[in-house]
Amino acid sequence: MASESLPPFLQLWPTDLPVAVDASEPCQNAVYRHSDPLGSSHVLWWPFATALEPSAEPTVILFIPGNPGLLGFYTPFLSTLYEKAVASGSTSLAILAHSYLGHTPGLVDRTTFSHPERVGLTSQVHALVEVVDSIKSIYGAGTRIVLVGHSVGTWTALQVLKARHDGIAEVFLLFPTITHIVKTPNGRRLWWLFKRPFPRLVSTASPLTRLLPLQVFSVILGDWPSTQLQVLLKLVHSPPCVFSALTMANDEMETIRELDIVLLDENRHRICIYFGDRDHWVGEQREAILRVFNPEPDSVRVVHGHSDIPHAFCINHGEPVAEQCYEWLKSASLI
């Protein structure tokens, strides 16, 4: 894919940094340079299929991952969504996937240990608002931006919606962790791991995983494709990235509390939600969300996923979730 297809607010992924995704994917590795002191974020860009006409109203999907925010986990999902849109004849749709600050090996260093606030939720939201502004600046005020968030990315997406309310066309929330994460089954079980001193201790010990052969991970995570295992290894071999992921997780436990009822109610016409059947990062909070959102019977805006599709859908089930997002795009006349 030619470098000319990159928008001007992105830079090609430097050759001296490790490639984060399979080169066969129909996307480009790139970097977004944020304002100080945010630093840089890894992004993936799926370009418009053809040059935009002057009268076009382009659609740009801004994808926000879960934690850890390594985009390599999501390329099967996003590539499937992009290819379905292009195959349907859509030429004015592009996808920009944005990682979390501090989560990408090669774009984070040990200074993160002394500045944990740089990888907290407030910084992550500010970074994404900058991206929304860049998209609008380059492609025009009429650009339809669709926020697609997974897990904590759903909460982040709602904060971006709040900050740029008139600039967002639709919001897709996949496995939403938007209220009281600490009260979910996994939150109750793991909250202590995210408290000091554990992020520092775990990240310091993480290089020891280099001593383990890939076969060990293959046995422990037996259903993971080899490409997904490679993404995981890049994370656990990077102490600053491990520290960032655990530190941000602690911020999630402390910050994501009461459900933003007003925001959900005011934007119910442009929010779509996908729930897992058994999701231990959502748990009983699903019913709380449904009570507030109160969808119409048989509403296409709320989908209860198949029991085989877990919270971490991106590992093995990207394609069926991409199919659902594609249907939402069509129903909203965005492709």
C-alpha positions in Angstrom: 0.0 0.0 0.0 1.5 3.3 -1.0 2.6 5.8 1.6 0.7 8.5 -0.3 -2.5 7.0 1.1 -1.6 8.1 4.6 -3.3 11.3 5.8 -0.9 14.2 6.6 -1.4 13.9 10.3 0.2 10.4 10.3 3.8 9.4 9.7 5.0 6.0 8.4 6.0 3.5 11.1 9.8 4.0 11.5 11.8 1.2 10.1 13.9 0.9 13.3 10.9 0.0 15.3 9.4 -3.5 15.4 6.6 -4.2 13.0 3.4 -4.7 15.0 1.2 -6.4 12.4 1.4 -8.9 9.7 2.5 -7.2 6.5 -0.2 -9.1 4.6 -2.9 -7.0 6.3 -4.6 -4.3 4.0 -3.4 -1.5 6.3 -0.4 0.6 7.1 1.6 0.9 10.3 1.9 4.6 11.2 2.5 6.9 14.1 0.4 9.8 15.4 2.6 12.5 17.0 0.5 14.0 19.8 1.0 17.4 21.5 3.4 17.5 24.5 3.5 15.8 26.9 1.3 13.0 25.4 4.0 11.6 23.1 3.3 9.3 20.2 0.8 6.5 19.5 0.8 3.6 17.1 -2.0 3.6 14.6 -3.2 1.4 11.8 -4.8 3.0 8.7 -7.1 1.4 6.2 -7.4 4.0 3.4 -10.3 5.1 1.3 -10.6 2.7 -1.7 -10.4 5.5 -4.2 -9.6 9.2 -4.2 -12.4 11.2 -2.5 -14.6 13.3 -4.7 -14.9 17.0 -3.7 -18.6 16.4 -2.9 -18.0 13.2 -0.9 -19.1 12.9 2.7 -16.5 10.4 3.9 -16.9 8.0 6.8 -13.9 7.4 9.1 -14.1 4.7 11.7 -12.0 5.5 14.7 -11.3 2.3 16.6 -10.3 2.3 20.2 -9.1 -1.0 21.7 -9.4 -2.6 25.1 -6.5 -2.9 27.6 -3.8 -3.8 26.6 -4.1 -1.6 23.6 -2.0 -3.5 21.1 -3.6 -3.1 17.7 -2.1 -6.4 16.4 -4.8 -8.2 18.3 -7.5 -6.5 16.2 -6.3 -6.7 12.6 -8.5 -9.8 11.7 -11.5 -7.9 13.0 -10.8 -4.6 11.4 -9.5 -6.0 8.1 -12.7 -8.1 7.8 -14.9 -5.0 8.4 -12.9 -3.0 5.9 -13.0 -5.7 3.2 -16.7 -6.2 3.6 -17.3 -2.5 3.2 -15.1 -2.3 0.1 -16.7 -5.4 -1.4 -20.1 -3.8 -1.0 -19.0 -0.9 -3.1 -18.2 1.6 -0.4 -15.3 3.8 -1.6 -15.6 6.6 1.0 -14.9 4.7 4.1 -11.5 4.5 6.0 -10.5 3.0 9.3 -8.1 4.5 11.8 -7.2 2.3 14.7 -5.5 4.1 17.6 -3.5 2.3 20.3 -3.2 3.6 23.9 -0.3 5.8 24.9 2.5 3.7 26.4 1.2 0.3 25.2 3.3 -0.2 22.0 6.9 -1.6 22.2 9.2 0.9 20.5 7.0 3.9 21.3 7.4 3.8 25.0 10.5 4.0 27.3 11.3 3.7 30.9 10.4 7.3 31.7 6.8 6.0 31.9 7.7 4.5 35.3 8.2 8.0 36.7 5.2 9.6 34.9 2.3 7.2 35.2 -0.2 10.0 34.6 0.9 10.0 30.9 -0.8 6.6 30.4 -3.9 7.3 32.5 -7.4 7.6 31.2 -7.3 11.4 31.1 -4.3 11.4 28.8 -5.8 8.7 26.6 -9.0 10.7 26.1 -7.1 13.8 25.3 -5.0 11.9 22.7 -8.2 10.6 21.0 -9.8 14.0 20.9 -6.7 15.3 19.1 -7.2 12.5 16.5 -10.9 13.4 16.0 -9.9 17.1 15.4 -7.2 16.0 12.9 -9.7 13.9 10.9 -12.1 16.8 10.7 -9.4 19.2 9.8 -8.2 17.1 6.9 -11.4 15.6 5.5 -13.8 18.4 6.3 -16.5 19.2 8.9 -19.0 17.0 7.1 -16.8 13.9 7.8 -18.9 11.2 9.6 -16.8 9.8 12.4 -17.8 6.5 13.8 -16.3 5.6 17.2 -15.9 1.8 17.7 -14.7 0.9 21.1 -13.9 -2.4 22.8 -14.0 -3.0 26.5 -12.5 0.0 28.2 -12.4 1.5 24.8 -16.2 1.9 25.1 -15.8 4.1 28.1 -13.1 6.1 26.3 -15.3 6.4 23.2 -18.1 7.9 25.3 -15.7 10.5 26.8 -14.7 11.4 23.2 -18.4 11.7 22.3 -18.9 14.0 25.3 -15.9 16.2 24.3 -16.8 16.4 20.5 -20.5 15.8 20.7 -21.5 17.4 17.3 -18.6 15.8 15.5 -19.5 12.1 16.0 -22.0 10.3 13.8 -22.3 6.9 15.6 -20.8 5.0 18.5 -20.4 1.2 18.6 -19.8 -0.2 22.0 -18.4 -3.8 22.0 -18.5 -5.6 25.3 -19.0 -2.3 27.2 -17.1 -1.7 30.5 -18.7 1.7 31.2 -19.7 1.3 34.8 -18.2 -0.1 38.0 -15.6 -2.4 36.5 -14.3 -3.0 40.0 -17.6 -4.7 40.8 -17.5 -7.2 37.9 -16.4 -10.8 38.5 -12.9 -10.1 37.0 -12.7 -6.7 38.8 -13.3 -8.3 42.2 -10.8 -11.0 41.4 -7.9 -8.9 39.9 -8.2 -5.3 41.3 -5.3 -5.9 43.7 -2.9 -6.7 40.8 -3.3 -3.1 39.5 -2.4 -1.4 42.8 1.1 -0.3 43.7 3.6 -1.8 44.0 2.4 -4.6 41.7 2.6 -2.8 38.3 6.2 -2.1 39.0 7.0 -5.6 40.3 5.2 -7.4 37.5 6.8 -5.2 34.8 10.2 -5.6 36.3 9.9 -9.4 36.2 8.3 -9.5 32.7 11.6 -9.9 30.8 11.9 -13.4 32.5 9.3 -14.5 30.0 12.0 -14.4 27.3 13.3 -17.6 28.9 10.1 -19.4 28.1 9.9 -21.0 24.6 6.9 -20.2 22.5 5.6 -23.7 23.0 4.9 -22.9 26.7 2.6 -20.0 25.7 1.0 -22.3 23.1 0.1 -24.8 25.7 -1.3 -22.2 28.2 -3.2 -20.4 25.4 -4.0 -23.4 23.3 -6.6 -21.8 21.1 -4.6 -18.7 20.3 -3.4 -18.3 16.7 0.4 -18.0 16.4 0.0 -14.4 15.1 -1.9 -13.4 18.3 0.7 -15.1 20.5 3.4 -13.0 18.8 1.5 -9.8 19.7 1.3 -11.0 23.3 5.0 -11.7 23.5 5.8 -8.2 22.3 3.8 -6.9 25.2 5.2 -9.1 27.9 8.8 -8.6 26.7 8.5 -4.9 27.2 8.5 -3.8 30.9 7.3 -0.2 30.2 4.3 -1.6 28.2 3.4 -4.0 31.0 3.6 -1.2 33.5 1.4 1.1 31.3 -1.2 -1.6 30.9 -1.4 -2.4 34.6 -1.3 1.3 35.6 -4.1 2.2 33.2 -6.1 -0.8 34.5 -5.9 0.6 38.1 -7.2 4.0 36.7 -10.1 2.1 35.2 -11.0 0.5 38.5 -10.9 3.9 40.3 -12.4 6.1 37.6 -15.1 4.1 35.8 -17.9 4.1 38.4 -21.3 5.6 38.0 -23.1 5.1 34.7 -23.4 8.3 32.7 -27.2 8.1 32.4 -27.6 11.5 30.8 -25.0 10.8 28.1 -26.6 7.5 27.2 -30.1 8.9 27.1 -29.2 11.9 25.0 -27.4 9.8 22.5 -29.5 6.6 22.3 -30.2 7.4 18.6 -26.5 7.0 17.7 -25.2 4.3 20.1 -25.1 0.6 19.3 -24.2 -1.9 22.0 -22.8 -5.5 21.6 -23.0 -7.6 24.8 -21.2 -10.9 25.4 -23.3 -13.8 26.6 -21.1 -14.5 29.6 -18.8 -11.5 30.1 -16.8 -11.4 33.4 -15.6 -7.9 32.7 -19.2 -6.7 32.5 -21.1 -9.1 34.7 -24.3 -7.8 36.4 -23.5 -4.3 35.1 -25.1 -5.4 31.8 -28.5 -5.2 33.4 -27.8 -1.8 34.8 -26.8 -0.6 31.3 -29.9 -2.1 29.7 -32.2 -0.5 32.3 -30.8 2.9 31.4 -30.5 2.4 27.7 -34.0 0.8 27.6 -33.9 -0.4 23.9 -37.1 -1.0 22.0 -38.0 -4.7 21.6 -36.0 -6.3 18.8 -33.9 -3.1 18.5 -30.9 -3.5 16.2 -29.0 -1.1 18.5 -28.5 -3.8 21.1 -27.1 -7.2 20.2 -26.6 -10.1 22.6 -23.7 -12.1 21.1 -23.4 -15.8 20.7 -22.3 -17.8 23.8 -19.1 -18.8 21.9 -17.9 -15.2 21.5 -15.9 -14.1 24.6 -15.0 -10.6 25.9 -11.6 -11.0 24.2 -13.3 -11.6 20.8 -10.4 -10.2 18.9 -8.3 -13.3 19.4 -10.4 -15.8 17.6 -13.8 -14.3 16.8 -13.1 -11.0 14.9 -15.0 -12.0 11.8 -18.5 -12.4 13.3 -18.2 -9.2 15.3 -17.0 -7.4 12.2 -20.2 -8.7 10.5 -22.3 -7.1 13.2 -20.5 -3.8 12.9 -21.0 -3.9 9.1 -24.7 -4.4 9.6 -24.8 -1.4 11.9 -22.9 0.7 9.4 -25.5 -0.2 6.7 -28.5 0.4 8.9 -27.1 3.9 9.7 -26.5 4.6 6.0 -22.8 5.1 6.6 -21.7 2.8 3.8 
